[in-house]
Amino acid sequence: MPTPVLTRRRVASLVLAGITLFSAFASVSAATAPPIEAQALIDALTQANQAVVGLRMNVADGARSAETLGKQRSGSGVVIGPDGLILTIGYLMMEAQNIQIVTHDNQTLPAQAVAYDLATGFGLVKPLLPLRGVKPVALGSLKDLDRGESLMAATGAQADGSDADVAMTQMVSQRAFSGYWEYHIDAAVFTSPPIGNHSGAALFNQRAELIGIGSLYVGDAMGGNRRLPGNMFVPVDLLKPILAEMQKTGSTKTSRRPWIGLTSAEQGGRVQIVRVNKESPAQVAGLEPGDFVLAVDGAKVATLEAFYKKLWEHAQPDDEISLTVLQGADIKTIRLKGVDRMSTMRRPDGI
C-alpha cells in the first residue's frame, strides 16, 4: 500500500494546536524572537515537513552492531543541504551496506553514507539521485527555546509500514546527557509527550527551524529523578561546528578517543558495569558485569560523565588506561589499552 502523503490540512491542524499550547504554557521573553504569523508558520512547517524523509538500512552479515541494533533498521532524517544532504541519528547507519530514502511523496531512492560522528551521534546521508521538490531546512538553536515551548516532531515513512507523521510536543528540559554505551553530550533537548518512531526524527521550533534529531525514548524527560515519559533529541547546535569536517573526513577528530567496550550505569553514587562487549578491551582485561569502576588513572569517578571524560582525556584511542575496580570484595588495579571504536566495525558503504 502506498504511503499517504501528509497533507497541508493535517500539518495546519497540528500547527494550530501547537500555537494554542504555546499560548497556554509558554511566554516569549524579550530576548527571544517571536513566532511568525500563524499562516506563514503553517506554510513554513509544511515545507519543512517535506524535507523529512524515511530511511531504511541493511547491514552486512556478521556486523557487530547487529546484535544490539538489528540487521534491518528504519528511522528518519531531514534534508539540510542544497545537494540533498540528510542529517540523521548515526546509530541507524552503523555498518550499513544498503541505504534507501523514502520521500514525502513516496519516492524511494538509493543513498550512501557520508559521515558518522561518534562524539555527537550524528550521521550524514546523501541520495544518489536528485530529490525533487525538497528544500533544505534552516538550523535553529537551543538558545531560542523556552521550557514549555510547543514544538513539532516529524518522522518519515518507516520500514515496518508506519506512515510519515507529525506530532506536537513540548520542550520540558535541556541538560547534559550520559548514555550507558560510552556516550556523553553536554547539552540535549528533552520533550514530552513522546513520539514512537523517534530515531532520526526532526524537531522544529515555531519558526520552522530544525532544533534537534531524535535519539531516544526516556522515562525521565524532566530530569531530577522525576518520572515523565518523553524523548531525547541531539541539538543541532552540536552539528554546526563540525559539519564541514564531517563532510570532508567522514567523522571528526573528537570521535577518535578511547573506547573500552562497556555498558555502565550509575548505582548508589558509583559507576557499575552492566555489560561487557565481546572481544573488547574491557573483556580482554577481565572486567565483568557487576564490577564497580572507582577511579580512572587514580582520579575518583562517581558518575558516567566523570568516567567518560576521564577516559577521553587520553590523546590517542590506544593509550594505556588504569582503572581501579571493585570486583566482588576485592579492589583491583586493571590496566588496558583502549581502541578507536570505528576500527572495530565495518565502515558504512560510502564513508
GUSE-880009 format. One line per field, with one value per residue: x negated, y, z of N, C-alpha, C in turn; residue in one letter; chain. Coordinates in pm, whole numbers, plus 50000, padded with zeros to 5 digits. Layout:
BEGIN
n_east <- [X|...];
n_north <- [Y|...];
n_up <- [Z|...];
ca_east <- [X|...];
ca_north <- [Y|...];
ca_up <- [Z|...];
c_east <- [X|...];
c_north <- [Y|...];
c_up <- [Z|...];
res <- [A|...];
chain <- [A|...];
# end
This chain:
BEGIN
n_east <- [49915|49937|49752|49927|49936|49848|50086|50146|50357|50350|50097|50146|50353|50220|50018|50170|50280|50046|49979|50183|50116|49870|49941|50079|49897|49642|49434|49295|48980|48832|48589|48610|48683|49001|49264|49350|49622|49941|50041|49818|49648|49769|49730|49448|49381|49507|49354|49107|49166|49181|48918|48843|48750|48800|48581|48418|48227|47984|47761|47439|47387|47276|47208|47100|47267|47519|47615|47718|47855|47986|48026|48181|48286|48478|48574|48569|48478|48356|48347|48076|47902|47834|47765|47904|47816|47857|47944|47923|47972|47687|47665|47839|47714|47485|47245|47385|47480|47659|47866|48173|48387|48702|48921|49134|49332|49345|49138|48880|48545|48200|47921|47614|47381|47234|47106|47025|47046|46914|46890|47098|47312|47437|47533|47466|47619|47644|47845|47833|47954|48125|48324|48656|48844|48782|48675|48390|48386|48371|48128|48181|48149|48068|48059|48274|48494|48760|48856|49137|49217|49401|49345|49273|49256|49136|49163|49041|49164|49176|48995|49145|49396|49523|49671|49549|49540|49656|49625|49727|49531|49364|49090|48943|48716|48367|48047|47733|47638|47574|47500|47544|47370|47098|47111|47154|47301|47288|47516|47859|48187|48497|48816|49176|49517|49401|49284|49336|49177|48893|48626|48398|48587|48716|48700|48875|48883|49100|49047|49004|48752|48489|48428|48336|48232|48393|48317|48360|48607|48713|48763|48751|48791|48810|48597|48397|48480|48752|49041|49133|49248|49080|48880|48535|48352|48080|47917|47895|47711|47476|47394|47321|47049|46900|46985|46867|46623|46712|46827|46600|46416|46556|46594|46507|46231|46271|46408|46217|46120|46050|46215|46358|46543|46779|47099|47259|47385|47516|47506|47605|47434|47204|47017|47135|47060|47255|47268|47035|46869|46821|46497|46381|46161|46218|46323|46105|45929|46041|46262|46591|46952|47127|46904|46759|46649|46415|46216|46030|45720|45625|45792|46088|46412|46759|46980|47130|47064|46827|46664|46648|46536|46291|46171|46156|45971|45731|45497|45472|45656|45561|45418|45272|45473|45558|45761|45931|46094|46375|46418|46619|46534|46292|46056|45913|45643|45661|45512|45543|45564|45727|45936|45994|46323|46452|46270|46323|46542|46732|46706|46967|47089|46961|46843];
n_north <- [49881|50223|50487|50728|51075|51346|51585|51934|52028|51852|51908|52179|52171|52053|52239|52463|52362|52346|52617|52700|52553|52669|52932|52882|52760|52871|53164|53428|53561|53890|53875|53670|53578|53644|53405|53337|53469|53297|53181|53202|53046|52795|52750|52748|52533|52326|52313|52254|52001|51852|51814|51611|51275|50919|50659|50361|50091|49833|49599|49435|49076|48934|49174|49366|49544|49447|49279|49434|49642|49535|49387|49496|49824|50114|50454|50809|51112|51441|51682|51894|52022|52189|52009|51786|51668|51478|51484|51267|51029|50869|50595|50448|50409|50270|50052|50011|49868|49898|50162|50328|50593|50730|50953|51244|51236|50974|50868|50630|50617|50537|50568|50690|50657|50940|51046|50966|51056|50974|51116|51309|51164|51210|51142|51151|51139|51089|51127|50925|50996|51283|51475|51562|51862|51935|52142|52246|52255|52522|52574|52589|52694|52596|52810|52970|52851|52807|52663|52453|52533|52494|52251|52095|51761|51557|51270|51031|50791|50455|50140|49936|49979|50191|50510|50826|51105|51380|51542|51719|51845|51928|52121|52011|52009|52098|51968|51819|51493|51156|50852|50497|50361|50447|50728|51076|51398|51750|51900|51850|51811|51765|51631|51615|51519|51181|51065|50787|50671|50760|50760|50945|51139|51464|51772|52065|52421|52707|52869|52719|52611|52372|52204|51977|51627|51318|51077|50899|50721|50821|50787|50986|51263|51517|51526|51520|51295|51276|51125|51119|51039|51069|51210|51216|51452|51518|51820|52055|52250|52128|52027|52232|52335|52121|52027|52078|51944|51680|51629|51641|51450|51227|51183|51305|51466|51459|51226|51031|50870|50697|50385|50137|49936|49898|49868|50071|50191|50433|50369|50391|50611|50533|50399|50135|49835|49699|49544|49373|49419|49179|49059|49302|49567|49582|49328|49163|49251|49150|49258|49251|49206|49370|49458|49748|50063|50255|50447|50631|50628|50693|50898|50961|50849|50903|50927|50865|51063|51175|50947|50887|51127|51131|50905|50998|51196|51105|51131|50966|50700|50442|50462|50364|50282|50315|50148|50157|49914|49770|49445|49200|49136|49249|49507|49612|49702|49759|49745|49858|49888|50125|50137|50266|50311|50292|50142|49886|49811|49755|49997|50212|50175|50406|50585];
n_up <- [50000|49912|50074|50261|50180|50388|50437|50364|50519|50737|50855|50909|51102|51317|51365|51441|51675|51819|51841|52012|52242|52291|52358|52591|52768|52752|52763|52574|52600|52608|52487|52312|51980|51836|51752|51409|51205|51209|50961|50796|50946|50924|50650|50642|50812|50681|50449|50566|50670|50437|50387|50549|50562|50521|50630|50540|50632|50572|50715|50698|50697|50999|51114|51388|51523|51476|51670|51880|51753|51537|51205|51001|50980|51055|51025|51048|50871|50785|50530|50493|50327|50011|49815|49876|50108|50401|50740|51016|51286|51405|51481|51329|51083|51133|51024|50788|50478|50272|50184|50178|50079|50159|50033|50100|49907|49845|49689|49637|49690|49620|49849|50001|50273|50428|50654|50996|51323|51619|51860|51884|51789|51551|51208|50857|50540|50189|49901|49603|49375|49238|49468|49433|49448|49713|49970|50158|50518|50759|51019|51365|51710|52046|52216|52164|52272|52505|52817|52807|52561|52262|52015|51694|51599|51344|51136|50896|50648|50764|50770|50875|50787|50904|50877|50745|50968|51173|51489|51778|52042|52353|52480|52770|52923|52912|52916|53019|52892|52961|52816|52848|52687|52662|52598|52582|52591|52632|52618|52567|52425|52577|52540|52576|52526|52439|52114|51895|51675|51708|51620|51456|51404|51317|51488|51516|51568|51638|51430|51216|51209|51227|51525|51661|51646|51670|51921|52147|52348|52666|53021|53203|53131|53242|53416|53722|53870|53836|53714|53388|53079|52764|52496|52392|52218|52001|51991|51717|51752|51822|51585|51408|51445|51346|51103|50846|50874|50911|50659|50501|50603|50693|50958|51286|51457|51729|51771|51765|52008|52320|52344|52543|52565|52731|52888|53110|53430|53663|54000|54321|54370|54244|53963|53785|53613|53363|53133|52924|52626|52365|52289|52342|52469|52744|52806|52744|52939|53166|53299|53443|53436|53696|53833|53992|53884|54028|54002|53753|53613|53865|53950|54123|54024|54005|53854|53530|53346|53457|53449|53169|53065|53187|53075|52812|52823|52739|52478|52255|52097|52160|52394|52710|52988|53328|53551|53856|54025|54187|54244|54320|54646|54633|54567|54275|54054|53723|53412|53083|52723|52527|52227|51896|51834|51581|51440|51507|51372|51072|50824|50714|50378|50152|50326];
ca_east <- [50000|49853|49750|50003|49862|49905|50150|50137|50458|50303|49993|50205|50427|50124|49952|50264|50284|49922|49989|50269|50034|49766|50004|50124|49793|49512|49429|49174|48906|48796|48466|48640|48757|49139|49301|49403|49767|49995|50046|49680|49592|49823|49661|49308|49370|49545|49235|49006|49207|49149|48775|48822|48757|48779|48456|48419|48088|47948|47619|47376|47383|47164|47182|47102|47379|47646|47660|47796|47935|48055|47971|48265|48317|48553|48587|48597|48372|48408|48258|48018|47812|47891|47734|47981|47753|47957|47896|47998|47901|47584|47672|47914|47628|47365|47213|47486|47436|47760|47948|48278|48462|48842|48953|49271|49426|49337|49026|48777|48419|48079|47837|47490|47336|47134|47028|47082|46967|46939|46894|47231|47415|47498|47495|47499|47651|47669|47910|47755|48033|48175|48453|48741|48940|48744|48583|48327|48438|48277|48089|48209|48057|48121|48064|48403|48603|48804|48923|49280|49245|49460|49257|49326|49169|49179|49097|49064|49224|49091|48988|49248|49525|49574|49677|49489|49633|49612|49686|49690|49471|49312|48962|48961|48588|48245|47941|47634|47689|47475|47557|47478|47281|46979|47158|47193|47305|47309|47648|47958|48324|48591|48953|49288|49527|49307|49327|49296|49067|48808|48491|48373|48699|48679|48770|48880|48940|49213|49003|48977|48609|48455|48368|48265|48256|48437|48224|48404|48721|48666|48869|48729|48767|48796|48474|48414|48548|48897|49084|49216|49203|49051|48773|48414|48307|47946|47938|47813|47601|47355|47358|47271|46902|46832|47048|46771|46526|46781|46841|46468|46339|46641|46610|46441|46117|46321|46454|46101|46092|46053|46338|46314|46641|46862|47229|47248|47496|47488|47574|47563|47321|47087|47035|47138|47058|47374|47241|46902|46875|46737|46368|46346|46053|46266|46332|45969|45865|46102|46375|46710|47076|47135|46790|46773|46531|46398|46126|45962|45586|45610|45892|46216|46527|46884|47086|47091|46997|46688|46596|46617|46448|46156|46121|46134|45857|45618|45484|45484|45751|45497|45337|45296|45562|45558|45890|45945|46222|46422|46462|46655|46488|46154|46027|45803|45600|45661|45459|45585|45550|45849|45929|46082|46446|46481|46177|46376|46666|46731|46750|47078|47051|46964|46752];
ca_north <- [50000|50341|50568|50852|51200|51435|51695|52068|52039|51777|51987|52302|52144|52029|52365|52545|52305|52386|52758|52705|52506|52769|53044|52840|52711|52937|53306|53459|53670|53998|53838|53561|53622|53594|53314|53405|53466|53161|53128|53188|52932|52674|52733|52715|52399|52232|52299|52183|51862|51787|51783|51494|51153|50792|50592|50216|50045|49693|49585|49312|48958|48937|49308|49367|49623|49379|49214|49527|49733|49461|49391|49589|49938|50221|50576|50930|51209|51567|51744|52018|52080|52208|51892|51674|51613|51444|51465|51165|50980|50784|50450|50384|50380|50200|49933|49995|49835|49943|50269|50381|50710|50739|51095|51279|51199|50829|50821|50552|50646|50485|50670|50640|50724|51045|51061|50923|51116|50906|51208|51368|51069|51248|51078|51222|51052|51166|51049|50905|51058|51412|51485|51660|51938|51941|52249|52219|52331|52609|52524|52679|52688|52580|52939|53034|52769|52822|52546|52454|52578|52395|52216|51993|51648|51498|51145|50981|50658|50354|50010|49846|50019|50311|50626|50952|51170|51494|51542|51832|51810|52046|52107|52011|52040|52081|51940|51722|51355|51048|50725|50380|50300|50532|50842|51192|51531|51849|51961|51771|51860|51663|51670|51529|51374|51115|51011|50646|50648|50874|50750|51036|51232|51605|51857|52202|52525|52779|52942|52611|52582|52244|52219|51858|51498|51223|50971|50801|50732|50828|50789|51098|51379|51637|51521|51529|51175|51288|51035|51176|50982|51167|51179|51296|51495|51576|51953|52088|52336|52046|51996|52347|52348|52002|51983|52079|51837|51554|51611|51626|51335|51115|51178|51421|51434|51433|51088|50942|50869|50559|50309|50015|49830|49874|49926|50104|50265|50492|50290|50427|50704|50470|50352|49989|49773|49619|49452|49386|49381|49069|49088|49442|49581|49553|49182|49109|49288|49076|49326|49167|49269|49376|49532|49893|50142|50354|50554|50622|50688|50742|51000|50900|50879|50859|50941|50827|51178|51182|50828|50902|51240|51093|50818|51074|51287|51046|51192|50866|50594|50321|50489|50276|50340|50243|50151|50100|49844|49682|49320|49121|49202|49292|49626|49579|49797|49690|49828|49814|49986|50149|50128|50352|50235|50265|50042|49754|49790|49778|50132|50214|50199|50546|50661];
ca_up <- [50000|49908|50195|50245|50192|50487|50367|50421|50623|50854|50919|50959|51226|51423|51395|51517|51810|51883|51876|52131|52355|52315|52426|52724|52857|52739|52733|52500|52664|52515|52416|52219|51862|51843|51644|51292|51198|51201|50826|50750|51018|50860|50522|50667|50868|50575|50365|50645|50680|50311|50389|50635|50482|50587|50599|50558|50627|50592|50748|50648|50784|51090|51167|51534|51574|51450|51793|51961|51672|51433|51069|50927|51065|50990|51103|50971|50853|50733|50431|50544|50229|49878|49734|49928|50228|50502|50877|51088|51404|51348|51506|51221|50969|51176|50944|50684|50342|50178|50241|50091|50125|50117|50041|50141|49800|49826|49607|49705|49621|49686|49913|50058|50394|50411|50776|51124|51430|51746|51973|51895|51749|51424|51084|50733|50428|50067|49796|49481|49269|49287|49538|49364|49527|49853|50006|50287|50631|50831|51150|51476|51823|52180|52283|52137|52327|52643|52872|52781|52425|52173|51903|51604|51567|51217|51101|50762|50638|50826|50703|50929|50732|50970|50788|50785|51060|51252|51620|51862|52171|52422|52547|52915|52986|52835|53011|52974|52887|52955|52775|52907|52586|52647|52519|52663|52531|52737|52604|52494|52435|52622|52507|52617|52523|52349|51985|51884|51581|51741|51565|51345|51385|51313|51584|51464|51654|51579|51311|51119|51211|51286|51656|51703|51580|51771|51957|52246|52440|52804|53122|53296|53045|53325|53493|53866|53921|53820|53608|53281|52952|52661|52402|52392|52086|51995|51932|51601|51797|51824|51447|51334|51440|51292|50978|50736|50899|50885|50514|50440|50652|50730|51104|51346|51543|51864|51777|51780|52150|52369|52371|52609|52542|52848|52916|53252|53490|53794|54102|54456|54369|54184|53825|53783|53481|53338|53023|52865|52485|52324|52227|52367|52566|52879|52823|52744|53065|53275|53362|53442|53483|53841|53885|54006|53848|54134|53960|53624|53627|54001|53983|54157|53937|54067|53754|53394|53285|53506|53398|53026|53038|53230|52968|52689|52838|52668|52346|52149|52132|52211|52513|52824|53088|53455|53619|53989|54013|54294|54180|54437|54768|54610|54488|54184|53952|53593|53304|52950|52615|52452|52082|51819|51818|51440|51388|51541|51299|50928|50793|50618|50239|50117|50412];
c_east <- [49912|49863|49828|49914|49928|49960|50127|50236|50414|50196|50052|50277|50332|50050|50042|50279|50159|49922|50074|50191|49929|49823|50039|50009|49662|49528|49296|49104|48869|48673|48489|48721|48897|49166|49361|49554|49818|49992|49906|49613|49640|49750|49517|49293|49413|49425|49125|49038|49175|49001|48743|48844|48749|48648|48467|48279|48079|47799|47570|47390|47258|47130|47197|47224|47513|47703|47749|47891|48015|47990|48050|48307|48396|48566|48614|48470|48433|48303|48208|47929|47876|47865|47809|47922|47856|47889|47986|47923|47810|47600|47753|47820|47500|47352|47314|47423|47531|47849|48048|48349|48605|48886|49099|49373|49405|49237|48932|48649|48302|47997|47710|47456|47229|47046|47104|46991|47005|46960|47032|47342|47480|47447|47538|47515|47679|47736|47822|47828|48093|48310|48535|48833|48909|48644|48520|48384|48329|48248|48114|48107|48132|48141|48200|48521|48631|48869|49074|49317|49299|49372|49325|49220|49223|49097|49130|49129|49126|49099|49095|49388|49586|49566|49586|49589|49570|49687|49640|49635|49422|49173|48986|48831|48478|48129|47840|47695|47572|47546|47478|47372|47155|47010|47195|47196|47342|47443|47736|48095|48414|48734|49053|49416|49432|49369|49269|49173|48963|48673|48474|48484|48648|48764|48759|48936|49050|49170|48962|48828|48586|48378|48286|48306|48284|48339|48289|48544|48663|48785|48860|48700|48748|48661|48504|48491|48700|48939|49177|49166|49181|48942|48653|48374|48166|47957|47845|47705|47469|47306|47283|47119|46831|46885|46948|46669|46588|46790|46706|46402|46424|46661|46554|46324|46163|46365|46339|46055|46103|46195|46293|46419|46727|47000|47233|47369|47449|47572|47520|47443|47192|47120|47025|47140|47178|47348|47102|46909|46777|46611|46326|46226|46095|46275|46193|45900|45927|46212|46501|46833|47086|47018|46825|46642|46521|46313|46069|45831|45569|45710|46027|46324|46653|47002|47037|47017|46851|46605|46552|46516|46305|46092|46076|46026|45733|45616|45508|45581|45687|45402|45369|45375|45558|45694|45877|46086|46250|46484|46490|46617|46349|46147|45901|45767|45584|45611|45500|45557|45683|45827|46018|46207|46473|46388|46227|46498|46646|46780|46866|47028|47066|46868|46609];
c_north <- [50124|50421|50697|50973|51285|51559|51827|52084|51970|51857|52114|52280|52122|52156|52455|52494|52345|52531|52776|52663|52610|52886|53008|52813|52789|53085|53334|53578|53774|53962|53729|53614|53564|53496|53391|53390|53327|53105|53108|53069|52801|52647|52686|52573|52292|52206|52223|52035|51784|51750|51663|51368|51030|50732|50444|50164|49893|49686|49448|49198|48966|49073|49307|49438|49554|49316|49304|49614|49663|49477|49484|49701|50041|50338|50692|51013|51335|51630|51878|52087|52091|52091|51768|51610|51597|51422|51363|51129|50866|50635|50377|50334|50308|50068|49908|49965|49892|50044|50315|50497|50700|50883|51117|51242|51054|50785|50737|50564|50582|50600|50606|50720|50827|51054|51006|50975|51052|51003|51269|51266|51103|51162|51162|51121|51139|51079|51038|50959|51187|51398|51595|51730|51947|52054|52219|52307|52420|52549|52629|52662|52667|52713|53007|52960|52803|52693|52560|52496|52464|52378|52112|51888|51582|51374|51108|50844|50553|50220|49914|49882|50140|50430|50738|51027|51295|51491|51665|51780|51938|52017|52115|52034|52035|52072|51845|51582|51259|50919|50609|50320|50384|50652|50955|51316|51631|51921|51870|51832|51744|51714|51570|51595|51312|51080|50871|50625|50760|50873|50838|51136|51376|51684|52002|52298|52600|52879|52845|52585|52447|52266|52097|51735|51394|51110|50862|50827|50732|50831|50906|51226|51508|51642|51524|51415|51187|51207|51109|51119|51090|51118|51268|51324|51553|51711|51982|52189|52260|52014|52110|52356|52234|51960|51976|51967|51701|51527|51583|51494|51212|51098|51308|51374|51397|51288|50989|50948|50726|50507|50177|49904|49795|49935|49948|50184|50326|50420|50328|50518|50645|50426|50200|49939|49680|49511|49479|49336|49269|49120|49235|49449|49548|49403|49119|49136|49218|49147|49244|49247|49261|49447|49680|49960|50255|50472|50524|50698|50755|50847|50934|50943|50822|50868|50895|50940|51186|51066|50848|51013|51211|50998|50900|51181|51235|51095|51093|50756|50472|50348|50388|50350|50253|50260|50089|50044|49763|49560|49220|49196|49261|49420|49598|49699|49720|49787|49770|49925|50001|50127|50236|50269|50198|50161|49901|49717|49815|49920|50127|50241|50347|50628|50612];
c_up <- [50000|50038|50174|50263|50299|50418|50438|50535|50751|50928|50980|51091|51343|51462|51477|51659|51887|51925|52001|52254|52392|52395|52570|52819|52853|52714|52667|52564|52560|52433|52313|52102|51865|51731|51528|51289|51164|51059|50768|50817|50958|50729|50545|50719|50768|50484|50438|50654|50553|50302|50478|50553|50572|50542|50631|50535|50642|50621|50704|50748|50872|51146|51319|51590|51557|51578|51876|51879|51562|51297|50978|51021|50986|51084|51009|50957|50796|50643|50484|50442|50092|49785|49782|50051|50340|50637|50946|51215|51360|51370|51401|51110|51007|51099|50832|50548|50238|50247|50137|50160|50074|50140|50079|50035|49754|49720|49694|49625|49695|49744|49963|50184|50359|50535|50895|51234|51563|51861|51992|51870|51617|51309|50967|50620|50307|49963|49673|49358|49324|49360|49471|49463|49674|49874|50141|50396|50688|50968|51257|51587|51953|52250|52268|52198|52471|52690|52853|52641|52340|52049|51816|51577|51441|51187|50957|50765|50687|50752|50752|50879|50798|50876|50837|50871|51118|51383|51696|51994|52235|52476|52697|52990|52881|52934|52948|52976|52876|52921|52831|52814|52560|52557|52616|52575|52641|52727|52521|52519|52476|52602|52562|52568|52420|52215|51973|51798|51594|51669|51442|51320|51390|51412|51539|51569|51579|51473|51202|51105|51278|51416|51695|51624|51689|51793|52042|52299|52581|52899|53217|53220|53125|53396|53643|53928|53919|53699|53512|53150|52846|52568|52427|52248|52098|51925|51816|51634|51795|51683|51380|51332|51368|51155|50864|50752|50871|50736|50448|50477|50685|50879|51160|51431|51683|51880|51792|51925|52202|52389|52431|52607|52662|52833|53067|53298|53621|53898|54240|54462|54316|54041|53824|53639|53468|53234|52970|52720|52454|52255|52243|52460|52709|52905|52831|52878|53185|53350|53344|53482|53635|53905|53899|53968|53949|54091|53823|53636|53763|54043|54007|54059|54002|53972|53619|53326|53327|53453|53253|53001|53083|53128|52847|52702|52765|52523|52233|52192|52197|52327|52623|52931|53213|53523|53757|54000|54140|54228|54293|54563|54751|54528|54406|54096|53822|53486|53169|52849|52545|52303|52021|51787|51672|51380|51416|51458|51150|50902|50694|50476|50206|50200|50390];
res <- [M|P|T|P|V|L|T|R|R|R|V|A|S|L|V|L|A|G|I|T|L|F|S|A|F|A|S|V|S|A|A|T|A|P|P|I|E|A|Q|A|L|I|D|A|L|T|Q|A|N|Q|A|V|V|G|L|R|M|N|V|A|D|G|A|R|S|A|E|T|L|G|K|Q|R|S|G|S|G|V|V|I|G|P|D|G|L|I|L|T|I|G|Y|L|M|M|E|A|Q|N|I|Q|I|V|T|H|D|N|Q|T|L|P|A|Q|A|V|A|Y|D|L|A|T|G|F|G|L|V|K|P|L|L|P|L|R|G|V|K|P|V|A|L|G|S|L|K|D|L|D|R|G|E|S|L|M|A|A|T|G|A|Q|A|D|G|S|D|A|D|V|A|M|T|Q|M|V|S|Q|R|A|F|S|G|Y|W|E|Y|H|I|D|A|A|V|F|T|S|P|P|I|G|N|H|S|G|A|A|L|F|N|Q|R|A|E|L|I|G|I|G|S|L|Y|V|G|D|A|M|G|G|N|R|R|L|P|G|N|M|F|V|P|V|D|L|L|K|P|I|L|A|E|M|Q|K|T|G|S|T|K|T|S|R|R|P|W|I|G|L|T|S|A|E|Q|G|G|R|V|Q|I|V|R|V|N|K|E|S|P|A|Q|V|A|G|L|E|P|G|D|F|V|L|A|V|D|G|A|K|V|A|T|L|E|A|F|Y|K|K|L|W|E|H|A|Q|P|D|D|E|I|S|L|T|V|L|Q|G|A|D|I|K|T|I|R|L|K|G|V|D|R|M|S|T|M|R|R|P|D|G|I];
chain <- [A|A|A|A|A|A|A|A|A|A|A|A|A|A|A|A|A|A|A|A|A|A|A|A|A|A|A|A|A|A|A|A|A|A|A|A|A|A|A|A|A|A|A|A|A|A|A|A|A|A|A|A|A|A|A|A|A|A|A|A|A|A|A|A|A|A|A|A|A|A|A|A|A|A|A|A|A|A|A|A|A|A|A|A|A|A|A|A|A|A|A|A|A|A|A|A|A|A|A|A|A|A|A|A|A|A|A|A|A|A|A|A|A|A|A|A|A|A|A|A|A|A|A|A|A|A|A|A|A|A|A|A|A|A|A|A|A|A|A|A|A|A|A|A|A|A|A|A|A|A|A|A|A|A|A|A|A|A|A|A|A|A|A|A|A|A|A|A|A|A|A|A|A|A|A|A|A|A|A|A|A|A|A|A|A|A|A|A|A|A|A|A|A|A|A|A|A|A|A|A|A|A|A|A|A|A|A|A|A|A|A|A|A|A|A|A|A|A|A|A|A|A|A|A|A|A|A|A|A|A|A|A|A|A|A|A|A|A|A|A|A|A|A|A|A|A|A|A|A|A|A|A|A|A|A|A|A|A|A|A|A|A|A|A|A|A|A|A|A|A|A|A|A|A|A|A|A|A|A|A|A|A|A|A|A|A|A|A|A|A|A|A|A|A|A|A|A|A|A|A|A|A|A|A|A|A|A|A|A|A|A|A|A|A|A|A|A|A|A|A|A|A|A|A|A|A|A|A|A|A|A|A|A|A|A|A|A|A|A|A|A|A|A|A|A|A|A|A|A|A|A];
# end
